[in-house]
Amino acid sequence: MKLLPGDIVELDTPAGFAYVQVTHNHPSYPEVVRSLGKFQKSRPTDLNGLASFSHGIKAMVPLGSSIELGRIKGCRVGTATIPEKHRAFPTFRMEIRDKKGEVAYWWLWDGEGLKYVTELDEDGINLPLREVMSVDRFLQLNT
Protein backbone atom coordinates (compact mmCIF):
# COMPACT_ATOMS: atom_id res chain seq x y z
CA MET A 1 0.00 0.00 0.00
CA LYS A 2 1.58 3.27 -1.12
CA LEU A 3 1.03 6.02 1.44
CA LEU A 4 1.79 9.66 0.80
CA PRO A 5 2.44 12.65 3.05
CA GLY A 6 -0.84 13.91 4.45
CA ASP A 7 -2.55 10.51 4.39
CA ILE A 8 -4.47 9.62 7.53
CA VAL A 9 -4.46 5.91 8.37
CA GLU A 10 -6.84 4.16 10.72
CA LEU A 11 -5.44 1.13 12.55
CA ASP A 12 -7.91 -1.33 14.06
CA THR A 13 -6.51 -2.63 17.36
CA PRO A 14 -7.98 -4.43 20.38
CA ALA A 15 -7.70 -1.12 22.29
CA GLY A 16 -9.70 0.79 19.67
CA PHE A 17 -8.85 2.75 16.56
CA ALA A 18 -5.45 4.41 16.37
CA TYR A 19 -4.87 7.21 13.87
CA VAL A 20 -1.60 8.21 12.28
CA GLN A 21 -0.60 10.70 9.64
CA VAL A 22 2.16 10.11 7.15
CA THR A 23 4.39 13.19 7.20
CA HIS A 24 7.26 12.18 4.92
CA ASN A 25 8.55 9.53 2.56
CA HIS A 26 12.29 8.90 2.32
CA PRO A 27 13.79 6.76 -0.46
CA SER A 28 15.84 4.64 1.99
CA TYR A 29 13.35 4.20 4.83
CA PRO A 30 9.69 3.41 5.44
CA GLU A 31 7.11 6.12 6.01
CA VAL A 32 7.70 8.77 8.65
CA VAL A 33 4.50 8.97 10.65
CA ARG A 34 3.12 10.70 13.70
CA SER A 35 0.43 9.51 16.03
CA LEU A 36 -2.78 11.49 16.30
CA GLY A 37 -3.73 11.03 19.92
CA LYS A 38 -5.02 8.16 21.97
CA PHE A 39 -7.11 5.21 20.84
CA GLN A 40 -10.69 6.03 19.88
CA LYS A 41 -13.91 4.02 19.75
CA SER A 42 -15.09 5.43 16.43
CA ARG A 43 -13.74 7.33 13.44
CA PRO A 44 -13.68 11.11 13.85
CA THR A 45 -15.61 13.02 11.19
CA ASP A 46 -13.16 15.95 11.06
CA LEU A 47 -9.84 14.64 9.70
CA ASN A 48 -8.26 18.11 9.60
CA GLY A 49 -9.19 18.54 13.26
CA LEU A 50 -7.67 15.13 13.99
CA ALA A 51 -4.50 16.11 12.12
CA SER A 52 -4.17 19.26 14.22
CA PHE A 53 -3.14 17.11 17.19
CA SER A 54 0.32 18.43 17.99
CA HIS A 55 1.94 16.08 20.50
CA GLY A 56 2.06 12.78 18.64
CA ILE A 57 4.98 10.40 18.59
CA LYS A 58 7.07 10.51 15.41
CA ALA A 59 8.71 7.41 14.02
CA MET A 60 9.78 5.56 10.89
CA VAL A 61 7.26 2.74 10.55
CA PRO A 62 6.66 0.32 7.66
CA LEU A 63 2.98 1.19 7.81
CA GLY A 64 1.86 0.57 4.24
CA SER A 65 3.66 -2.77 3.93
CA SER A 66 2.44 -3.91 7.37
CA ILE A 67 -1.16 -3.31 6.29
CA GLU A 68 -0.57 -4.89 2.89
CA LEU A 69 0.97 -8.02 4.44
CA GLY A 70 -1.82 -8.34 7.00
CA ARG A 71 0.40 -7.70 10.02
CA ILE A 72 -2.11 -5.12 11.19
CA LYS A 73 -5.65 -4.20 10.15
CA GLY A 74 -5.79 -0.74 8.75
CA CYS A 75 -6.83 1.49 5.91
CA ARG A 76 -6.30 4.96 4.51
CA VAL A 77 -9.30 7.04 5.58
CA GLY A 78 -8.39 10.32 3.93
CA THR A 79 -5.88 13.10 3.63
CA ALA A 80 -5.41 16.16 5.79
CA THR A 81 -3.11 19.13 5.78
CA ILE A 82 0.09 18.48 7.69
CA PRO A 83 0.33 21.17 10.37
CA GLU A 84 3.16 23.67 9.87
CA LYS A 85 4.94 22.36 12.97
CA HIS A 86 5.31 18.91 11.33
CA ARG A 87 6.15 19.86 7.73
CA ALA A 88 9.93 19.84 8.05
CA PHE A 89 11.57 16.42 8.00
CA PRO A 90 12.10 15.51 11.66
CA THR A 91 15.56 15.16 13.12
CA PHE A 92 16.20 11.69 14.53
CA ARG A 93 18.78 10.83 17.19
CA MET A 94 20.98 7.75 17.46
CA GLU A 95 23.34 6.97 20.30
CA ILE A 96 26.89 5.81 19.64
CA ARG A 97 28.38 3.83 22.51
CA ASP A 98 31.98 3.30 23.50
CA LYS A 99 33.59 -0.04 24.45
CA LYS A 100 32.27 0.30 27.99
CA GLY A 101 28.71 0.64 26.71
CA GLU A 102 28.39 4.30 27.65
CA VAL A 103 27.07 6.90 25.24
CA ALA A 104 30.10 8.52 23.62
CA TYR A 105 28.10 10.89 21.39
CA TRP A 106 24.86 11.21 19.45
CA TRP A 107 24.29 11.21 15.70
CA LEU A 108 21.54 13.59 14.61
CA TRP A 109 20.02 12.82 11.20
CA ASP A 110 17.71 15.21 9.36
CA GLY A 111 16.89 12.98 6.40
CA GLU A 112 19.85 14.26 4.39
CA GLY A 113 22.94 14.59 6.52
CA LEU A 114 24.42 13.66 9.87
CA LYS A 115 25.93 15.76 12.58
CA TYR A 116 27.00 14.77 16.02
CA VAL A 117 26.79 16.19 19.51
CA THR A 118 28.44 14.95 22.68
CA GLU A 119 25.44 15.79 24.85
CA LEU A 120 21.77 16.24 24.14
CA ASP A 121 20.03 19.37 25.31
CA GLU A 122 16.38 19.32 26.41
CA ASP A 123 15.15 19.48 22.81
CA GLY A 124 17.53 16.71 21.74
CA ILE A 125 16.29 14.34 24.42
CA ASN A 126 12.81 14.58 22.90
CA LEU A 127 13.91 13.78 19.33
CA PRO A 128 12.64 10.46 17.95
CA LEU A 129 15.11 7.59 17.72
CA ARG A 130 16.60 6.78 14.34
CA GLU A 131 15.23 3.30 14.03
CA VAL A 132 12.66 1.50 11.97
CA MET A 133 9.95 0.77 14.49
CA SER A 134 7.40 -2.01 14.15
CA VAL A 135 3.75 -0.97 14.07
CA ASP A 136 3.18 -2.92 17.29
CA ARG A 137 5.95 -1.02 19.11
CA PHE A 138 4.68 2.28 17.75
CA LEU A 139 1.19 1.50 19.07
CA GLN A 140 2.59 0.46 22.46
CA LEU A 141 4.21 3.88 22.80
CA ASN A 142 0.79 5.48 22.28
CA THR A 143 -0.80 3.84 25.31
Secondary structure in CASP SS format (residue, H / E / C, confidence):
PFRMAT SS
TARGET T0000
AUTHOR 0000-0000-0000
METHOD secondary structure of the structure
MODEL  1
M C 1.00
K C 1.00
L C 1.00
L C 1.00
P C 1.00
G C 1.00
D E 1.00
I E 1.00
V E 1.00
E E 1.00
L E 1.00
D E 1.00
T E 1.00
P C 1.00
A C 1.00
G E 1.00
F E 1.00
A E 1.00
Y E 1.00
V E 1.00
Q E 1.00
V E 1.00
T E 1.00
H E 1.00
N E 1.00
H E 1.00
P C 1.00
S C 1.00
Y E 1.00
P E 1.00
E E 1.00
V E 1.00
V E 1.00
R E 1.00
S E 1.00
L C 1.00
G C 1.00
K C 1.00
F C 1.00
Q E 1.00
K C 1.00
S C 1.00
R C 1.00
P C 1.00
T C 1.00
D C 1.00
L H 1.00
N H 1.00
G H 1.00
L H 1.00
A H 1.00
S C 1.00
F C 1.00
S C 1.00
H C 1.00
G C 1.00
I C 1.00
K E 1.00
A E 1.00
M E 1.00
V C 1.00
P C 1.00
L H 1.00
G H 1.00
S H 1.00
S H 1.00
I H 1.00
E H 1.00
L C 1.00
G C 1.00
R C 1.00
I C 1.00
K E 1.00
G E 1.00
C E 1.00
R E 1.00
V E 1.00
G E 1.00
T E 1.00
A C 1.00
T C 1.00
I C 1.00
P C 1.00
E H 1.00
K H 1.00
H H 1.00
R C 1.00
A C 1.00
F C 1.00
P C 1.00
T C 1.00
F E 1.00
R E 1.00
M E 1.00
E E 1.00
I E 1.00
R E 1.00
D C 1.00
K C 1.00
K C 1.00
G C 1.00
E C 1.00
V E 1.00
A E 1.00
Y E 1.00
W E 1.00
W E 1.00
L E 1.00
W E 1.00
D C 1.00
G C 1.00
E C 1.00
G C 1.00
L E 1.00
K E 1.00
Y E 1.00
V E 1.00
T C 1.00
E C 1.00
L C 1.00
D C 1.00
E H 1.00
D H 1.00
G H 1.00
I H 1.00
N C 1.00
L C 1.00
P C 1.00
L E 1.00
R C 1.00
E C 1.00
V E 1.00
M C 1.00
S C 1.00
V H 1.00
D H 1.00
R H 1.00
F H 1.00
L H 1.00
Q H 1.00
L H 1.00
N C 1.00
T C 1.00
END
